[in-house]
C-alpha cells in the first residue's frame, strides 16, 4: 500500500509539474505577444510613430508638410503635452487669410530650429505665439504672426521659401539668426532619417524610437559614430566664402521683402553657452559682426538678444540638447522682443 501511495504521489507531482510548465508557457507566450503590443500602444500614446513630416517638394530644399497636427506627451515634451500644427503653407502658425485685414500688423518670423521650436515645445508656448498674443497691447492694433521655420535650414534656404509662398502682405519679416547660421551652407533634405519625411515616415513607435534615439546611442557605444541627423545650424564653422554667399542671400531676401511692401529686420540669437565660453564666443564673432555690419550698411534693424538671455542660467532656458530653447527660454525670447520692439522695427 505504501508503494502504491508513492506511485500516486509521483504521478500527482508529474501532473502538477506539467500544469505549472503549461501555465508558465502560457504566461511567457502572453508576454511575448501582448508585451510588444502594450509597448507599442504606450509609445504611440507618448507620440512616437507620429512625427512632424517634411516634404522635399520645395525650392527651399525641404519644408514642413502642410496641414499636420501631432502631439507629444512628457517626457517627449517640455511640458505635459506639446502640439505641432501646420497651416496650408507648412508654417507652424495659425491659418492665414491671403489678404491681410485692414488695420492689422502682420509679422513674419523666418528661421531654423530655434524659431521652429522643436516638437518638445507646445505651439502655444513658442516665442512667436507669445508675441502674437501679447504684442497688440504694445502696438494697440490687431497682430497676426507667421512662423516659417524648420530644423536645419540655413540662410540660403529661407529666401527660397519666402519666394515660393510670398510674404502674404507681411509688414515686417523678422529673420531669426543664430551663431551657426552666418557660415552654414544651404541645407538639402537630410539623406538619413534624422528628419522624418514622406519618404521615411516611421509609422510604428518602436521604429521611431530606434531610428531617432536608440540607434545613434548604440552606434556611439560601439564606436561607429552617431548616424542620426545633427542640426547643421548648431555648429560654428569658419568659412569666409560661405559667409559672403550668405550676405548675398540676405540682400536677395531684403530686396524681395521690400518689393512686396514689407520691411526686413534681423533678430540675432547667440548660442546661450557662448556667453559662458570665450572660445565659442570668439568663434562666432566674425560671422555675427559681418551680419551686423551688413545690416547697418543696408538700413536693416539688427537686434542681438544675447545680453537679455545671458541673465538666465543656460540650464534654465535650454532643452537637454543644450542648444534649443525650452518653454522658459521661449518666454525669455518673447519678453526681450517685446521690450526691444522699437529697436527691432526702427
C-alpha positions in Angstrom: 0.0 0.0 0.0 2.9 2.3 0.8 4.3 1.6 -2.7 1.0 2.5 -4.3 0.8 5.8 -2.4 4.3 6.7 -3.5 3.5 6.0 -7.2 0.3 8.0 -6.9 2.3 10.9 -5.3 4.9 10.8 -8.1 2.1 10.8 -10.7 0.5 13.8 -8.9 3.7 15.6 -8.8 4.3 14.9 -12.5 0.8 16.2 -13.4 1.4 19.3 -11.2 4.7 19.9 -12.8 3.3 19.6 -16.3 0.5 22.0 -15.3 3.0 24.5 -14.0 5.0 24.2 -17.1 1.9 24.7 -19.3 1.0 27.7 -17.1 4.5 29.2 -17.4 4.5 28.6 -21.2 1.1 30.4 -21.5 2.4 33.3 -19.4 5.6 33.5 -21.5 3.6 33.4 -24.7 1.2 36.1 -23.4 4.2 38.3 -22.5 5.8 37.6 -25.9 2.6 38.5 -27.8 1.0 41.1 -25.6 4.2 42.8 -24.3 5.1 44.4 -27.7 1.5 45.4 -28.3 1.3 47.2 -25.0 4.8 48.7 -25.6 3.7 50.0 -29.0 0.5 51.4 -27.6 2.5 53.2 -24.9 4.9 54.6 -27.4 2.1 55.8 -29.6 0.4 57.4 -26.6 3.6 59.4 -26.0 3.7 60.5 -29.6 6.2 58.1 -31.2 5.2 57.0 -34.7 3.6 60.4 -35.4 6.5 62.7 -36.2 6.2 66.1 -37.9 7.0 65.3 -41.5 8.8 67.4 -44.2 8.5 67.3 -47.9 11.3 67.8 -50.4 8.9 69.3 -53.0 10.1 72.8 -52.3 12.6 75.3 -53.8 13.8 75.7 -50.2 15.2 72.1 -50.3 12.6 70.9 -47.8 9.8 72.3 -45.7 7.2 71.2 -43.3 4.3 69.3 -44.7 1.1 71.4 -44.7 -1.9 70.7 -42.5 -0.3 68.5 -39.9 -1.5 68.0 -36.4 0.6 66.0 -34.0 1.2 65.9 -30.2 3.9 64.7 -27.8 3.5 63.8 -24.2 6.0 64.2 -21.4 8.9 63.2 -21.4 9.0 63.9 -25.2 7.5 67.3 -24.4 9.0 70.1 -22.2 5.5 70.3 -20.6 2.9 67.7 -20.0 1.9 67.9 -23.7 3.1 69.7 -26.8 1.3 70.2 -30.1 2.6 70.9 -33.5 0.2 72.2 -36.1 1.0 73.5 -39.6 -1.2 75.6 -41.8 -1.8 75.3 -45.6 1.7 76.8 -46.3 3.5 74.4 -43.9 4.0 77.1 -41.3 3.8 76.4 -37.6 1.2 79.0 -37.1 -2.5 79.7 -37.4 -4.3 79.6 -40.7 -3.9 82.9 -42.5 -6.1 84.7 -45.0 -4.5 85.5 -48.3 -5.3 89.2 -47.9 -4.3 91.0 -44.7 -7.2 92.6 -42.8 -7.2 96.3 -42.8 -5.5 97.8 -39.7 -3.7 94.6 -38.9 0.0 94.3 -38.3 1.2 91.1 -39.9 4.6 89.8 -38.7 6.6 87.0 -40.4 9.2 85.2 -38.3 11.6 83.2 -40.5 14.3 80.9 -39.3 15.5 77.4 -38.4 15.0 75.1 -35.5 15.3 78.0 -32.9 12.2 79.6 -34.5 10.5 76.3 -35.2 10.9 75.4 -31.5 11.3 71.6 -31.8 8.4 69.3 -31.1 9.2 69.4 -27.4 7.7 72.9 -27.0 3.9 73.3 -27.3 2.9 75.6 -30.2 1.1 78.0 -27.8 4.4 78.5 -25.9 6.6 79.3 -28.9 8.1 82.8 -28.7 6.3 83.7 -32.0 2.9 82.7 -30.5 3.6 84.6 -27.3 4.4 87.7 -29.3 1.3 87.1 -31.3 -0.9 87.2 -28.2 1.0 89.9 -26.3 2.1 92.5 -28.9 -1.3 94.0 -29.5 -1.1 95.6 -26.1 2.1 97.4 -27.2 1.1 98.3 -30.7 -2.5 99.0 -30.0 -3.6 97.2 -33.1 -4.5 93.7 -34.2 -1.5 91.4 -34.8 -1.1 88.3 -37.0 2.1 86.2 -36.8 3.5 83.7 -39.2 6.2 81.2 -38.3 8.1 80.0 -41.4 10.8 77.7 -40.0 12.1 74.2 -39.8 15.1 72.4 -38.3 18.4 72.6 -40.3 17.6 75.5 -42.6 20.4 77.9 -43.5 20.2 81.5 -44.6 20.3 80.2 -48.2 17.1 78.1 -47.8 15.0 80.9 -46.4 14.7 83.3 -49.3 13.6 80.4 -51.5 10.8 79.6 -49.1 9.7 83.2 -49.0 9.7 83.5 -52.8 7.7 80.2 -53.1 4.9 81.4 -50.9 5.3 85.2 -50.9 5.3 87.4 -47.9 1.5 87.4 -47.7 1.4 91.1 -47.1 3.7 91.0 -44.1 4.5 94.4 -42.7 7.7 93.1 -41.1 9.7 90.0 -41.8 12.0 89.2 -38.9 14.8 86.8 -39.9 16.0 84.9 -36.8 19.7 84.0 -37.0 21.9 82.2 -34.5 25.7 81.8 -34.2 25.8 78.8 -36.6 23.9 80.5 -39.5 26.3 83.0 -41.0 28.7 80.3 -42.2 26.2 77.5 -42.8 25.8 76.4 -46.4 22.3 75.7 -47.9 20.8 72.6 -46.3 19.4 69.9 -48.6 17.0 67.3 -47.4 18.9 65.1 -44.9 19.9 61.8 -46.6 19.4 59.9 -43.4 16.2 59.6 -41.4 17.0 62.2 -38.8 14.2 64.4 -40.1 11.2 62.2 -40.9 9.9 62.8 -44.4 7.3 61.5 -46.8 9.9 59.0 -47.9 10.7 58.0 -44.4 7.7 58.0 -42.2 8.2 55.9 -39.1 4.6 54.8 -38.5 5.5 52.5 -35.6 6.5 53.8 -32.2 9.3 51.2 -31.9 10.6 52.2 -35.4 10.9 55.9 -34.5 12.4 55.1 -31.1 15.1 53.0 -32.8 15.7 55.4 -35.8 15.8 58.6 -33.9 17.0 57.6 -30.5 18.5 54.2 -29.7 20.4 53.5 -32.9 22.6 56.6 -32.6 23.4 55.8 -28.9 24.2 52.2 -29.6 26.4 53.1 -32.6 28.2 55.6 -30.3 28.8 52.9 -27.7 30.1 50.5 -30.4 32.4 53.2 -31.8 30.6 53.5 -35.1 29.7 57.2 -34.7 26.2 58.6 -34.4 24.2 58.4 -37.6 21.2 60.4 -36.6 20.6 63.9 -38.1 22.5 66.6 -36.4 21.1 70.1 -37.0 23.9 71.8 -39.0 22.9 75.1 -37.7 24.1 74.2 -34.2 27.8 74.3 -35.1 30.1 77.3 -35.8 32.3 77.0 -38.9 35.0 79.3 -40.2 34.2 79.7 -43.9 34.7 83.1 -45.5 33.3 82.1 -48.8 30.0 80.7 -47.4 29.8 83.9 -45.3 29.9 86.1 -48.3 27.4 84.0 -50.1 25.0 84.2 -47.2 25.4 88.0 -47.1 24.3 87.9 -50.8 21.2 85.8 -49.8 20.4 88.5 -47.1 20.4 91.1 -49.9 18.2 88.9 -52.0 15.7 88.5 -49.2 15.7 92.2 -48.4 15.0 93.1 -52.0 12.1 90.6 -52.2 10.5 91.7 -48.9 10.7 95.4 -49.8 9.4 94.8 -53.3 6.4 93.1 -51.6 5.7 96.1 -49.5 7.3 95.0 -46.3 10.5 95.6 -44.2 13.2 93.3 -43.1 14.7 93.0 -39.6 17.2 90.6 -38.1 16.9 89.1 -34.7 20.2 87.6 -33.7 20.1 84.9 -31.0 23.6 83.7 -30.0 24.1 80.3 -28.6 23.4 80.7 -24.9 26.6 78.8 -24.0 28.7 81.3 -26.0 28.3 83.7 -23.1 30.0 81.1 -20.8 32.7 80.2 -23.2 35.2 82.7 -24.5 36.4 80.3 -27.2 32.9 79.7 -28.5 32.1 83.5 -28.4 35.3 84.2 -30.3 34.5 81.6 -33.0 31.1 83.2 -33.5 32.4 86.7 -33.7 33.4 87.1 -37.4 30.0 85.8 -38.7 28.0 87.8 -36.2 30.0 91.0 -36.9 29.7 90.6 -40.7 25.9 90.2 -40.5 25.6 93.2 -38.2 27.8 95.3 -40.4 25.8 94.3 -43.5 22.5 95.2 -41.7 23.9 98.7 -40.7 25.0 99.3 -44.3 21.6 98.4 -45.7 19.5 100.1 -43.0 18.1 96.8 -41.7 17.3 96.8 -38.0 19.6 94.4 -36.2 18.9 93.3 -32.6 21.3 91.0 -30.7 19.2 89.3 -28.0 22.2 87.8 -26.3 22.6 90.2 -23.4 18.9 89.6 -22.4 19.4 85.8 -22.4 22.7 85.9 -20.6 20.8 86.8 -17.4 19.4 83.3 -17.3 21.4 80.2 -16.4 21.7 78.0 -19.5 20.2 75.1 -17.7 17.0 77.1 -17.0 16.2 78.1 -20.6 17.6 75.3 -22.8 16.4 71.8 -23.6 18.5 68.8 -22.9 20.4 69.2 -26.2 22.0 72.4 -24.7 21.2 74.4 -27.9 17.4 74.8 -28.4 15.2 76.7 -26.0 12.6 75.1 -23.7 9.3 76.7 -22.7 11.1 79.1 -20.3 13.6 80.0 -23.0 10.9 80.9 -25.4 9.3 83.0 -22.8 12.6 84.9 -22.3 12.9 85.5 -26.0 9.4 86.8 -26.3 9.9 89.1 -23.4 13.1 90.5 -24.9 11.4 91.0 -28.3 8.6 92.9 -26.7 10.9 95.1 -24.5 13.0 96.0 -27.5 10.3 96.1 -30.2 11.1 99.6 -31.2 14.8 98.7 -31.7 13.8 95.7 -33.8 11.5 97.5 -36.2 13.0 101.0 -36.5 
